[in-house]
Amino acid sequence: MNRQPTICFWLARASDMEVARRILQQAGLNFRACPDIDTLVAQATEDAGALLIEEDLTADALDKLTGFLSRQPPWSDLPVILLVKRAVHTTPRSPWWRWMPNVTVLDRPVTPSALISTVQMALKARQRQYEVRGLLASLQELNQGLEQRVAERTAQLDRSNKDLDRSNKDLEQFAYVASHDLQEPLRMVSQFLLLLRDRCQGQLDQQAQEFLGYSLDGATRMSAMITDLLAYSRTGSEGITLAPLDLQNVLESVKANMRVSIEGCKAVVTADPLPTVMADAAQMRQLLQNLVGNALKFRVEGRRPEVHIGARQEDGRWVLHVSDNGIGIDPKQVNRIFMIFQRLHSREEYPGSGIGLAICQKIVERHGGRIWVESTVGEGSTFYFTLPISGKDGQ
């Protein structure tokens, strides 16, 4: 904001007005000589850089001046240069101008150099006020622009999130319907292949029997994949009921369900005292069963499987882990294992469709947490996941 601040002045005696005009003019300063207090107040607009007045004012003039100064905007601190008689402002009584925040007092008689330097300093101070005001206005305008851009971006992200949520729900619904509808024709294919094998027993040559075996195996694997895909779709589409849930009881239920598998490989499954969390019982059971099941499946031949489940509080959440001493995971592959139908090993080595950990991730994310793995090849893996703390445990 480029301004040329002006000194407005009014002095009671005409001779004093003429002297002040001449001094200010010779110094090359902008000024307005006002014939009376009303004109001074009228002309002392935002362009006024400072006021030059004298202390001896009538009651009416004083009221008009103080009224004008009290109406100045909060950012304004209009400099006032006051001409006083030495004997007056050194007396014990408090003069009327003491309440004013930006007053410079000059004793009469005033030398031209003192008046000029005082006016110049006052005008420079006023100029700095305008510069600061311009900076604040620019910052305010910039802030408003940023706020508008943030609001627009937030609205855009909100729309995108809603569209993405709608697309995910549509995709889950499509996967569920497609998988469900594929079961019946696939079942028919499998039945006719079995019928063909039984009726043509001994009539087919070796190559035809191999082809028939490949077809039956493919139909069986496809049926298993469809079943897993249905389970994955249900994990995201079915509602969940969050309630305080004792994970110790959930783990005991999982161990009972997996007793045959645990005893079959002589595994040792241990656990620290597990907490109560805000979670859905059925999905927590599936989560732990998938993680413990993976620990048993991907074991090292000749090594007794050891699985341990633990928990700790961290940053207002429960961090749980399931660790094992299995084959481990290549660090380069850890990002793949949570993707649907992604396998790191052949079906001959380890059976399965490669969807179990994708289901685990979906369960954890539906509970507002995250899941990750730390692993060393040949030594084992530890799967971590976070869950909210129940009101009881959070106290």
C-alpha positions, 0 to 999 in steps of 0.5 A: 500500500503506497501512501504519502502520509500527511501531517495535519495541524491546527494551532489557535494563534494565526501566527503559530499556524504561519510559522508551522506552515513555513517550517513544514513547507521548507522541509518538503513535508506533506501537510494540511493546515486546518483552520479549526478543530472541526476541519482537523477532525474532518481531514484527519482520515486514514491518509493522515500520518500524524496530528500537530496540536497544542495542549491548551484546548477548549472543552468542546475542542477536546471532546471532538479530538478525543472522540475522533481518536477513540473511533480509530480502527484497532490497527491504527495508532495515530501519532500526535505531536503536542506543543506544551508550555514547559511549566504546564506539563511538569506540574503534578496534575495529570494532563488530559493527553496522558492516556493517549498511546502515541504522543510526542511532547514538544516544549515551547518554544520549538526550534525548526529542526526539532519540529521537523525531525519529530514530524519526520519520525512520526510520519515514518512510524505511520508509514510502517503502520500502513506497511504492516497493515498491508502485510496483514491484509495480504496474509489474511487474503492468502489465508482465506485462499488457502482455507478455500482451497483446503475446503474444496480439496476436502470436499473433493476427497470426501466425494472420492472416498464416497465413490470409492466406498460405493465402488468397493461395496459394488465390487464386494456384492458382485464378487459374492453374487458371481461366486455364489452363481458359479458354484452350481455350474461348477458343481455340474461340471465336477459331477459329469467329470466324475460320472465320465471317469466311473463309466469309462473306467478301463476304456480310456488310454493313459493320456485320456485318464491324465487329462480327466484327472487334470480336469477334476483337479482343476474343478476342485481347485476352482471350487475351493477358490470360489468358496474362499472368495465367498468368505472374503466377500462376506468378511467385507459385506456382512455387518460386525458387532463391536463389543468387549471381547475376551481374546483369551476365550477366543484363543481357547476356542480356536485351539479347540477347533484346531486340536487335530491340526495342532496334535497332528504336527505336535505343535506347541501353542502358548500365549501371554494373558490376552486382553479384552478388546472392542471387536466382533467375536466371529471375525476375531475367531477367524483372524486368530484361526487363520494366523495360527493355521498359517503358522502350523502350515508353513513349518520347517520339516523336522522342527517342532512348530512353536506358536506364541500369541502376545499383546501390549498396549501402545499409543492407546491401542492394543498391539497383538502378535502371533509368532512362529518358528516356521520357514519365514518370508522373504522381505521382498515378498512381504507386501504380496502376502496380504493380496488376494490369491497371491501365493509364494509357494506352489500348491504341491508344497503348501496347499491353499488358495492364497486368500487367508491373509487377505481376509485377515487384513480386511478383518483388522481394517474393519476394526480400525487397525492395521496388520503387518509382518516381520520375518526372517527366512528360515527362523520364523515370522511374527504377524502384528495387528492393532485393535482398539482398547475397550472402555474397561481396559482403557481406564 
